[in-house]
Amino acid sequence: MNFAIDQISIMGVQNDLVELEGIIAYQMEKGWPDPNLVTTELGDVLDGLAIGVTIGEYAGTIFTN
């Protein structure tokens, strides 16, 4: 697996997690005016993780049962 691709995948998920944390904090502070933003960002996190797993399986660096 290419180190650069690994880093791009990790950074993408990390950025999505940071955004999710910020959205949750904002929603909590403001009384949850738009909770769907949390759901949307969580979907982005899950998509990023799924892509990372797929790339890892393809490269042989992640094994799933």
C-alpha positions, -999 to 999 in steps of 0.1 A, spaced: 0 0 0 12 35 -8 20 55 23 5 86 8 -28 69 1 -28 56 37 -22 91 50 -49 107 28 -75 81 41 -65 86 77 -65 124 74 -99 123 57 -115 104 86 -97 125 111 -110 157 96 -145 143 95 -142 133 132 -131 168 141 -160 183 122 -184 159 139 -170 170 173 -175 206 164 -210 201 151 -220 182 183 -205 209 205 -224 236 186 -257 217 186 -254 212 224 -245 248 230 -274 261 209 -300 236 221 -299 213 192 -315 236 165 -305 212 137 -297 177 149 -297 164 113 -263 180 108 -249 155 133 -264 126 114 -251 139 81 -215 143 94 -217 109 111 -225 95 77 -194 111 63 -173 96 90 -188 61 84 -182 65 46 -146 74 52 -141 44 74 -157 21 49 -134 35 21 -104 30 43 -113 -6 51 -120 -13 14 -86 2 4 -69 -18 32 -86 -51 21 -76 -45 -15 -40 -37 -5 -39 -67 19 -32 -45 49 -66 -51 66 -82 -85 69 -119 -89 77 -139 -121 83 
